[in-house]
Amino acid sequence: MKQPKIFTTSFASVYPLYLQKAEKKGRTKSEVDKIIFWLTGYDEKTLQKQLNQKINFEEFFEQAPRINDNVSLIKGTICGYKIEEMEEGLMKNIRYLDKLIDELARGKAMDKILRK
């Protein structure tokens, strides 16, 4: 079965799009990074390393120190898919990140985005 193209897409090529989406709405790079850190367990140094190595999304999530235990609190629809109905795995992790970046761009407070 053919994998979705996003799995083999470089995370470093999509990261600037996340930044652009957030910054267009008055949000910051540090807020985007904070979301990524919360979701994946990366920190500033390890995220930069992944960006420099231009690893793909599959490797990005495989190598993530830990996926946050509270991801199950992320609900809603992204790209036409209900997150809570998706099977666990790489695509769901990618959709979690997409959803969190969307919430940031829509002006949601960081505490709510990070499910505090």
N, C-alpha and C positions, 0 to 999 in steps of 0.2 A: 504494500500500500504506500502510495506517495505521501511524503511528509509535506505539511504546509510550508510554503516558501519562507514564512517568518522564522521558522525554526533555524534555518541556515543563514538568515540575514544577520549581518554584523550588528551587535548591540551599539557599537560606536557610531554606526550610521543612523540609527534611530534616536539616540540620545539627544542630538541637537534639535530634533523635531519636538521632543518632549519639552526641552528648554524654550523653544520658540513658542509653542502653544501656551505655556505658562507665562512667559514674559509679555506676550501680546495682551494678556489680561492683567498685567501689573504685578504678577508674582515673580519670584526670584529663583535663580539657580540653586541657592542654598535650600530653598523649600523643596525643589525637585529632588535634590540629593537626599534631603532628610526623609522623603518618602521612600526612595530607593533603599536607604540604610535601614529604615524600619521594616520594609518588606523582606529584604534579603539577608540582612546581617552584615553586609559590606560596610566598610568605613571609608573615609575620604581616600586613604592610601590604596586600599584594595580595589575600590571602584576605579580609581585612576589607572591602576595597573591593568584592569580588565579593558578599559577604554583604549589604552595604548596597544594592547595585544590584539585588538579588533576581533575578539572572540564572538561567536554567534550566540543567539538567544539560548539555544539548547545548552551550550557550555556555560553561559552566564548563570543560568539557574541551577545547573548541575554543580557548579563550583561555589554557589552561594553558601556562606557559612551556616545559615539557617533561614528557613522561611518562617516568618513570624507566626506564633501560635494563634494570634487573633485574626488571621485572614478569613476565617469562617464568618466573621462579623461583616465582611464586605459583601454587600447584596446589591442587586439591581441589574440593569441591562447595560451592556456595552457591545457595540457593533452588532446589535440585534440578538445577542445571546444573553439569557438570564444566567448570571454567574453561578447562582446557587444550584442550578440544574446541570452544570457542566461536570464531567468526570474529572477527578483529581489528575493532575499532571501538568506538563509543560504549557499547554495552551491555556489552562486555567490560571497558571501563574502569570502568563503574559497578559491575560485579560484583567487580572487583579491590578497589575501595574497600570494598564491603560485606564482602568476605572479610577484609580487614585489620582492620576495626572488630570483626568477630566474633572474630578471634584475640585482639585486645586484651581484649575482654569476657570471653573464656574464660581469661584470665590468662597468656597466652603472653608471654614476655620480649620487650622492645622490639627487642633485637638480632636475634632470630629473626623477628619480624614484618617488620622492615626488611631482611631477607635479608642480614645482615652475616656 
